[in-house]
Amino acid sequence: MEDKYLIEGGSTLNGTVCISGSKNASLPLLAASLLTADKCIFKGVPHLLDIDNMIKMLSGLGAQVNHQGSQIVIQARELRETGMLHLYARKMRASFLLLGPLLVRLGEVCLPLPGGCAIGSRPVDLHLKGLSSLGARFQMENGYIRASAGELRGCEVPLSYPSVGATENIMMAAAAAQGKTTIINAAMEPEIVDLADLLNKMGARVTGAGSSVIEVEGNRELHGAAHTVIPDRIEAGTYMIAAAAAGGQVHLERVIAEHLRAVIDKLREAGIRIEEGNNELLVRPGRKMNPLKIITGPYPAFPTDLQPQFAALLSVVPGESTITETVFENRFLYTKGLQQMGAQITVDGRTACIRGVESLIPAQVEATDLRAGAALVIAALMAPGRTEISGVYHLDRGYENLEGKLTSLGVKISRVADQAANL
Ligand code: UD1
């Protein structure tokens, strides 16, 4: 039976929360381990459903995977394409990150095309165009993509949009290609820098990661490496917004403030007090809350993965706030759940207009995707009484030990298999 969260809202959050390793950094890092037959050691990997699925795909491909706590050791001595890969690849879009490494190692691979999902159609044309420039060939067959490549050769790869996944796939293939690849209009996210760090440790020469032009000098003999994953800026942002919404003082440990600049700026503009320390942040309520105008965009602009959580917070900020989503074409489905809890939100095209109400009301709501689920959890923290959130498996994809961390901050939250269970 599907799990639900029961959250008793209306009290403040207080205490310390330690931020886990980044999900979005871990997925390409784990995929990159396939580029070598040597051992790769990853530390600080979060325990999440998406990571479990990635591990199942790697094991299904024949890699030896040893997972202990937050450390994962992978050795991909010999690889082969199997049904296991196809089974799990369908479940998550990030499986497409295996394309670059598998082209390098196998020269030929067949992957299911990632379908549409709850936030938009999410095509993969930029991945394919970039990898084609390096010499790969693609054929579509009944929902599958058959990819093959002889020797990959470095070249100039201009991207028409700074796609995170496409930049990562191209970087991984280029790391093992012959010669130099220059990615123009590359994504600049911190997760890209983390991948570049790993590829450099493995013997490639990557420069410019974190800027819009990345140069990759390939090495056909990549070797093993050890790497610690960066902290999850989206998880950190979610706890900051939760603290701002529920009030109280929350101390975040293992967090890189620079990765959260756009988020910190917006929270301060809203009136929240934030103190920045060395790998730590303290979030405290301000005297008065102000409405905001948020426009999402590729890093370093405001992250699309935190806009639903901000919408929950802004639902109770007096005045009119707007959120304009420029990254995904359909990322306002979550507003239905917030409306059920009394939020006044209207969506017009790519902009949501939020008129602050005095208080939210508890309700039975459903998480429609990962960050939508996080928005509902934040709304539940603010609604005095018991809110029931179904679709918890979405949250399991991206928030490590959510109930444990919220409980340690004083939240009354429980996970139940059916409606009958009590808090
Ligand atoms: C990654 C993150 C996701 C985040 C997103 C944007 C991971 C595992 N996921 O997703 O949490 O929300 O970045 O910050 O890291 N696009 C194309 N063609 C392509 C590729 C992308 O049109 O070939 C479009 C997408 O449909 C979307 C936009 O570009 O509208 C951004 O996508 P992209 O940056 O690729 O995001 P992901 O890597 O899928």
Residues whose N, C-alpha, C, O or C-beta is under 5 A from the ligand:
A	BS01	UD1	N24 L27 A94 R122 P123 V124 D125 L126 H127 P162 S163 V164 G165 A166 T304 D305 V327 F328
